């Protein structure tokens, strides 16, 4: 890769995979705050639900990011869910596939 093409990459529009990479880097460095996590997850979730993504690895990485939060930063995930619920009608079902979120099971939340 020559220098001119690497400079062009600095100014390209980030993909959903790029945003997931940023999320994971912040998570691994223990620099992921509630606000950053919420913002990134909202953007990533919206992109995954509106774009015709053919790359299943992006969906897998998104699920892994949610799992990482669930197991390693469950308090942050609960705060994200609370913040998400105040702005939207419900939390994405894939975040808690078997859990009870705010006293409502996922099957009840989507009726």
C-alpha contacts under 8 A as a table, 3 or more apart, distances in Angstrom:
res1	aa1	res2	aa2	distance
1	X	5	X	6.68
1	X	6	X	6.91
2	X	5	X	5.72
2	X	6	X	6.60
3	X	6	X	5.18
3	X	7	X	6.36
4	X	7	X	5.27
4	X	8	X	6.48
5	X	8	X	5.04
5	X	9	X	6.49
6	X	9	X	5.15
6	X	10	X	6.87
7	X	10	X	5.30
7	X	11	X	7.32
8	X	11	X	5.59
8	X	12	X	6.67
9	X	12	X	5.30
14	X	17	X	7.89
14	X	18	X	5.59
14	X	19	X	6.80
15	X	18	X	5.02
15	X	19	X	6.46
16	X	19	X	5.10
16	X	20	X	6.28
16	X	44	X	6.08
16	X	47	X	6.88
16	X	48	X	7.73
16	X	58	X	7.36
17	X	20	X	5.01
17	X	21	X	6.17
17	X	58	X	5.98
18	X	21	X	4.98
18	X	22	X	6.29
19	X	22	X	5.02
19	X	23	X	6.19
19	X	40	X	7.01
19	X	44	X	7.01
20	X	23	X	4.94
20	X	24	X	6.16
20	X	44	X	7.42
20	X	58	X	7.98
20	X	61	X	7.05
20	X	62	X	6.85
20	X	65	X	7.81
21	X	24	X	5.10
21	X	25	X	6.07
22	X	25	X	5.08
22	X	26	X	6.12
23	X	26	X	5.28
23	X	27	X	6.07
23	X	32	X	7.45
23	X	37	X	7.20
23	X	40	X	6.92
23	X	65	X	7.74
24	X	27	X	4.91
24	X	28	X	5.96
24	X	65	X	7.06
25	X	28	X	5.17
25	X	29	X	6.10
26	X	29	X	5.15
26	X	30	X	6.07
26	X	31	X	4.94
26	X	32	X	4.94
27	X	30	X	5.04
27	X	31	X	6.07
27	X	32	X	5.08
28	X	31	X	7.63
29	X	32	X	7.66
32	X	36	X	6.15
32	X	37	X	6.18
33	X	36	X	5.23
33	X	37	X	6.00
34	X	37	X	5.19
34	X	38	X	6.02
34	X	76	X	6.00
34	X	79	X	7.33
34	X	80	X	6.73
35	X	38	X	5.18
35	X	39	X	6.08
36	X	39	X	5.19
36	X	40	X	6.02
37	X	40	X	5.27
37	X	41	X	5.91
37	X	80	X	7.63
38	X	41	X	5.24
38	X	42	X	6.04
38	X	80	X	5.76
38	X	84	X	7.81
39	X	42	X	5.28
39	X	43	X	6.30
40	X	43	X	5.22
40	X	44	X	6.01
41	X	44	X	5.05
41	X	45	X	5.77
42	X	45	X	5.18
42	X	46	X	6.05
43	X	46	X	5.21
43	X	47	X	6.15
44	X	47	X	5.14
44	X	48	X	6.12
44	X	62	X	7.89
45	X	48	X	5.15
45	X	49	X	6.13
46	X	49	X	5.16
46	X	50	X	6.07
47	X	50	X	5.27
47	X	51	X	5.67
48	X	51	X	5.67
48	X	52	X	7.66
48	X	53	X	6.82
48	X	59	X	7.55
53	X	56	X	7.47
55	X	58	X	5.90
55	X	59	X	7.54
56	X	59	X	5.27
56	X	60	X	6.28
57	X	60	X	4.86
57	X	61	X	6.03
58	X	61	X	5.10
58	X	62	X	6.19
59	X	62	X	5.04
59	X	63	X	6.25
60	X	63	X	5.12
60	X	64	X	6.16
61	X	64	X	4.92
61	X	65	X	6.13
62	X	65	X	5.08
62	X	66	X	6.44
63	X	66	X	5.18
63	X	67	X	6.17
63	X	94	X	7.63
63	X	95	X	7.88
64	X	67	X	4.91
64	X	68	X	6.02
65	X	68	X	5.06
65	X	69	X	6.36
66	X	69	X	5.15
66	X	70	X	6.11
66	X	95	X	6.21
67	X	70	X	4.88
67	X	71	X	6.14
67	X	95	X	7.94
68	X	71	X	5.38
68	X	72	X	5.71
68	X	73	X	7.27
69	X	72	X	5.34
69	X	73	X	4.67
69	X	74	X	5.74
69	X	76	X	7.24
69	X	77	X	5.89
70	X	73	X	5.92
70	X	74	X	4.61
70	X	77	X	6.26
71	X	74	X	5.91
73	X	76	X	5.36
73	X	77	X	6.39
74	X	77	X	4.97
74	X	78	X	6.15
75	X	78	X	5.14
75	X	79	X	6.32
76	X	79	X	5.04
76	X	80	X	6.12
77	X	80	X	4.92
77	X	81	X	6.15
78	X	81	X	5.04
78	X	82	X	6.21
79	X	82	X	5.01
79	X	83	X	6.12
80	X	83	X	5.08
80	X	84	X	5.91
81	X	84	X	4.97
81	X	85	X	5.98
81	X	91	X	6.32
82	X	85	X	5.15
82	X	86	X	6.39
83	X	86	X	5.30
83	X	87	X	6.67
84	X	87	X	5.36
84	X	88	X	5.95
84	X	90	X	7.47
84	X	91	X	6.41
85	X	88	X	5.07
85	X	89	X	5.97
85	X	90	X	5.47
85	X	91	X	6.09
86	X	89	X	7.55
88	X	91	X	7.48
90	X	109	X	6.94
91	X	95	X	7.44
92	X	95	X	5.84
92	X	96	X	7.93
93	X	96	X	5.87
93	X	97	X	5.87
93	X	106	X	6.17
94	X	97	X	5.25
96	X	99	X	5.13
96	X	100	X	7.38
96	X	101	X	7.19
96	X	106	X	7.40
97	X	106	X	6.77
98	X	105	X	7.73
98	X	106	X	7.28
99	X	105	X	6.53
99	X	106	X	7.29
100	X	103	X	5.72
100	X	104	X	5.49
100	X	105	X	4.51
100	X	106	X	6.80
101	X	104	X	5.36
101	X	105	X	6.08
101	X	106	X	7.23
104	X	108	X	6.07
104	X	109	X	6.13
105	X	108	X	5.22
105	X	109	X	6.17
106	X	109	X	4.95
106	X	110	X	6.36
107	X	110	X	5.55
107	X	111	X	6.59
108	X	111	X	5.46
